[in-house]
Amino acid sequence: MFIPLDGENILCLANVVAICKNGGKTEILRRGGAREPSVFTPSTLAKRKKAFMNKALYRRTNDR
């Protein structure tokens, strides 16, 4: 699964262990222990993922 971020950046969920709030910031915890700050909240990322998947499924059904 993928979540589009800023510009052309895409977050691949296969490499993500968790997306969580830490203090007042959102962090993406990756496999291997890396932590990446994000300007998006977990709920915003979930909405982006859902919109991305809906668009992908729409294209898939219309391409047949």
VOVO-180287 format. One record per residue (C-alpha): x, y, z; residue in three letters; residue number from 0; chain. Coordinates in nm, 3 decimals, padded with zeros to 5 digits. Layout:
N
((X,Y,Z),'ALA',NUM,'A');
...
//
This chain:
64
((00.000,00.000,00.000),'MET',0,'A');
((00.113,00.351,-00.073),'PHE',1,'A');
((00.022,00.695,00.063),'ILE',2,'A');
((00.101,01.005,-00.145),'PRO',3,'A');
((00.277,01.278,00.053),'LEU',4,'A');
((00.409,01.620,-00.053),'ASP',5,'A');
((00.480,01.673,-00.422),'GLY',6,'A');
((00.606,01.349,-00.572),'GLU',7,'A');
((00.690,01.173,-00.243),'ASN',8,'A');
((00.512,00.847,-00.171),'ILE',9,'A');
((00.518,00.650,00.155),'LEU',10,'A');
((00.538,00.273,00.105),'CYS',11,'A');
((00.360,00.106,00.398),'LEU',12,'A');
((00.558,-00.216,00.350),'ALA',13,'A');
((00.851,-00.037,00.517),'ASN',14,'A');
((00.646,00.127,00.796),'VAL',15,'A');
((00.603,-00.019,01.141),'VAL',16,'A');
((00.388,00.262,01.285),'ALA',17,'A');
((00.266,00.616,01.233),'ILE',18,'A');
((00.219,00.785,01.567),'CYS',19,'A');
((00.208,01.113,01.752),'LYS',20,'A');
((00.516,01.191,01.962),'ASN',21,'A');
((00.468,01.507,02.162),'GLY',22,'A');
((00.307,01.752,01.921),'GLY',23,'A');
((00.458,01.592,01.610),'LYS',24,'A');
((00.380,01.292,01.390),'THR',25,'A');
((00.654,01.034,01.340),'GLU',26,'A');
((00.681,00.754,01.088),'ILE',27,'A');
((00.862,00.456,01.238),'LEU',28,'A');
((01.031,00.244,00.973),'ARG',29,'A');
((01.168,-00.108,00.978),'ARG',30,'A');
((01.525,-00.100,01.095),'GLY',31,'A');
((01.449,00.163,01.361),'GLY',32,'A');
((01.460,00.480,01.151),'ALA',33,'A');
((01.226,00.760,01.257),'ARG',34,'A');
((01.103,01.013,01.006),'GLU',35,'A');
((00.912,01.327,01.105),'PRO',36,'A');
((00.595,01.405,00.910),'SER',37,'A');
((00.387,01.720,00.889),'VAL',38,'A');
((00.074,01.508,00.845),'PHE',39,'A');
((-00.136,01.364,01.125),'THR',40,'A');
((-00.217,00.992,01.121),'PRO',41,'A');
((-00.580,01.074,01.030),'SER',42,'A');
((-00.469,01.289,00.734),'THR',43,'A');
((-00.244,01.007,00.610),'LEU',44,'A');
((-00.535,00.763,00.640),'ALA',45,'A');
((-00.757,00.995,00.433),'LYS',46,'A');
((-00.487,01.029,00.166),'ARG',47,'A');
((-00.444,00.651,00.151),'LYS',48,'A');
((-00.818,00.598,00.112),'LYS',49,'A');
((-00.843,00.859,-00.166),'ALA',50,'A');
((-00.542,00.710,-00.344),'PHE',51,'A');
((-00.688,00.358,-00.328),'MET',52,'A');
((-01.031,00.472,-00.447),'ASN',53,'A');
((-00.872,00.646,-00.746),'LYS',54,'A');
((-00.659,00.340,-00.826),'ALA',55,'A');
((-00.960,00.106,-00.805),'LEU',56,'A');
((-01.167,00.342,-01.022),'TYR',57,'A');
((-00.897,00.346,-01.288),'ARG',58,'A');
((-00.859,-00.032,-01.273),'ARG',59,'A');
((-01.230,-00.097,-01.327),'THR',60,'A');
((-01.254,00.159,-01.608),'ASN',61,'A');
((-00.948,00.027,-01.791),'ASP',62,'A');
((-01.110,-00.311,-01.852),'ARG',63,'A');
//
